[in-house]
Amino acid sequence: MALKLADYKTNVHNDWCPGCGDFGIVNAIQMALAEMGVQRDKTVIFSGIGCSGKTSHFINTYGVHTLHGRVLTFAQGAKIANPELTVVAVGGDGDGLGIGAGHFVAAGRRNINMTYIVFDNGVYGLTKGQASPTLKLGEKTKSLPTPNTNYNVNPIGLAVTSGFTFVARGYSYDVRHLKDLIVQAVNHNGLSFLDVLQPCPTYNDINTRDWYAGSDLMEESQKRHSRIYKLEDTDYDPVVHNSTEDEINQKISQSLTKSLEWGDKIPTGVFYKNDSISPYSERLVGNVSNYLENPPAKQKISKNGISNTDISKILDSLKV
Amino acid sequence: MTGIDFTWLIGGPQGSGVESGANIFSRVCAEMGYQVFGKREFYSNIKGEHSYFAVRVSDTQIHSNLNDVTLMSSFDAETIFRHFDEIIPGGGIIYDSDLEDISTDTVHTLDSPFKERLHQKLESLGKPFTIKSVLEIASDNGVKLYPVSFKSILETLSKETDNPRLKGLVRMYNVISVSLSLGLVKMPPDSLQTAIENIFSKKPEIAKLNQTTSTYSYNYATAKFENFEHQLTGIEKQPNTILVQGFQGTALGKMACGCRLQPYYPITPASDESVFLESNQNLEIFEDEPGSTTVIQTEDEISAIGMTIGSALTGTRSATCTSGPGFALMTEMLGWAGINEVPIVITNYQRSGPSTGLPTRHGQDDLLFSVYAGHGDFPKIVYASGDVEESFYDTGNVFNYADIFQVPVIHLMDKFIASSVVTCKRFDSEKITVNRGKLIEKATENYRRFEFTEDGVSPRSRLGLDDGIFWNTGDESDETGHITEDPVLRIKMMDKRMSRLDLILKEIPDDEKAISFGESEYTIISWGSSKGPIIDAIKKLKDEGISIGFIQIKLLHPFPTEYVKSLIKNSKYIIDIEANHSGQLGKLFKQNVLRDIDYSILKYTGRSMTSSEVYDALKKIIQNKANKREVLSHGA
């Protein structure tokens, strides 16, 4: 029986603030899973800590709510052990790009076939609005005592240069577009990254829903002027087609330039997609030829309660 | 029969082949039927600093090193300066005669505290600070000197074999050292050739070069060296013997018991185990397709344990291997594994702390840290193995404990074990039982991962199991795994998890909790690798008619209080022996058994205990001449 959208929802009470951008993201994830018709018990949502960390409890698949900054480590371990699983990791921008930045970079280098979605709102919401890594230098959101003293991380740029092979940005109030991006990300054969702009209505009074909608620009143009636009509506081509070094370099450079666009025009959509970099599982097959057919989670390790591993050749080499 | 008890020491700059020299020597002795116990000491350095290997050889079972060295073979000056006073009267020093005029000032790797001590000694004897001086001291002490010019050996050999390359090939010095030594003790030469062939089996040309050099050196010694009273001519071989490196016990144990994923971050002295696992990652499985161990080098230790947990959630037996500093980084995750009841194994090859401490040296420093690791209360197991052979079987056991009790297990090993090379009985993987506890193959309707059950252990699903969906969280949770802050549920959940500690004490058999080597008026308590030196020391005392008891405690948390109490009922004095500053087991013992430690024998120089110094300290205690706290210090 085909699963419906409702089948991917739990009945756990959602305690996010009214108007929180996170609702759009969790809806988009559920819609994407339903559209792809993924098997619930072959899918795992891993989440970090913070408001976004609760996401895994709202989705009716396996859900693993991990630790601050560490979500990618758990997710990668599970995916390597059982490559059959559909793995989606989610977390805040403080989680992934602050405390977890080392894991973010290392994950890119591995290119494991899974998806990482960052809920990007510029603040640490659950601890009452401190500056997070994507908040711009000098900005002062409402609960900051003084303006932000740190330069911001560029999530798209960091992902592309770390080795993520699918890099995109969505907006939490454009749920259908975000859903489409999630489907593409999950279907990508390699590590995909989605930076989702997500207004925090309680603590980020700069990048608000109205700000993204361009309300402050209305006086001049006398009409609604959204800051957000879609790359697919332009002639921007994110895809590496021929996988020559020159082409890859050109696509990386282009995505970096594009990632710097901010202010009155904010691009969403796919920045970079490269299918020519081997996913981690392929690299493992290079060392263990039957890794995919007989991965760690599938291996039988005993017979009648006794070890079935034959270590005699190694012991023979130690024999005197 | 007078027993053979012979210690050979080889030293040289790091990177000069000391280790492979010692491997050749150890293998030859083992092949010729002897029991071997070798240990390696080295600096935190890649090339140049002093490293040495002491190989003890005997015709009976041995478990430790001694203070005394019977024969030293040295091709550099530093080894002579550092070890000349360890050789026994009647023992020997083979040395490079070209070094005789070298003074301490030209050996830049001699650190000043050592140099000051040596200079004081030489000054008091009115001797200059040279190799010649220290050799004179040794000679006056009855040590036989065997000078030989290593350079001229290579020159002659180069001429004879018409191989000009050989002339300057100083990296042959280690093979020359070994071969001269074996010639001196009259070891049958065939065994040497076989050992070299074995060790260089993948590089036949290098094997040949080494064989030529070794034959020449061996013959040189038999022809030129005289009057050495110690001989190793071979004895009857014990069947089923292997020569194994310390870290191979847990590695082979992991392969055998079905650990199929191990992430790790490089750290001394733990990495060797992971590298060995990876080198042997393709596994043969009886009556089934090949298996494999996936070994992943991670970006840090936090990632290593995170991946271990993620993998364990899929039902895969998973472990990580680290040392103290790495384990320190893992502790937040340890609590996550605890509250989510995830079976993982952390193998901790301890070294000397605190902080970076003595990064390549030994220490049993992490006992209390392991017992208390992580914030908040959660059940875990801390288990320690005493030697390589034990560690193989214990590895199988700790994975069973993790699965049965659904807790993280910290398996304590240490540097002493990791860098020892010993003969022992061939490991028997048929003795490795696999018990996955309540890991389910099929989920029941309305499955709940943290269901309350009579024994406090819930059926465990795994990621990907049909209809086995569950949630995990580091927050307190309800039976399904969703967050709760309900005070009543909180009590039930905490009680459920913590009841595991009683269950562990109830279910683990006594002989896996602690091992009694006898009880006496004086009884030792100890843990981990201090076992070996203690066993050899109390055997020697027993030969003299002095009986001392020894309880090796293996399950350190939860502490097997009742069982340990039952083993020391008749002991009047408790002696705690361990390799750390504060007597960590002593504290744990006192806290649980409610009994004071009467004497402590502690060592924290970073060098492993020898049985000689343990023997000396025990003897002082028996003679009522000991301090309550005896601190050991032997070893360069």
Interface residues (C-beta under 8 A of the other chain):
Chain A: T10 V12 R40 D41 K42 V44 F46 I49 K54 S56 H57 N60 T61 Y62 G63 V64 H65 T66 L67 R70 L72 T73 F74 A75 Q76 G77 A78 K79 I80 A81 N82 E84 L85 G102 H103 V105 A106 L284 N287 V288 N290 Y291 E293 N294 P295 P296 A297 Q299 K300 I301 S302 K303 G305 I306 S307 N308 T309 D310 I311 K313 I314 L315 L318 K319 V320
Chain B: R27 A30 E31 K237 T241 I242 L243 V244 Q248 L252 M255 A256 C257 G258 R260 L261 P263 N280 Q281 N282 L283 E284 I285 F286 E287 D288 E289 P290 G291 S292 T293 T294 I296 T298 E299 D300 I302 S303 I305 G306 M307 T308 I309 G310 S311 A312 L313 T314 G315 T316 R317 S318 E332 M333 W336 G396 T423 R426 F427 S429 E430 I432 T433 V434 N435 R462 L463 G464 L465 D466 D467 G468 I469 F470 W471 N472 T473 G474 D475 G481 H482 I483
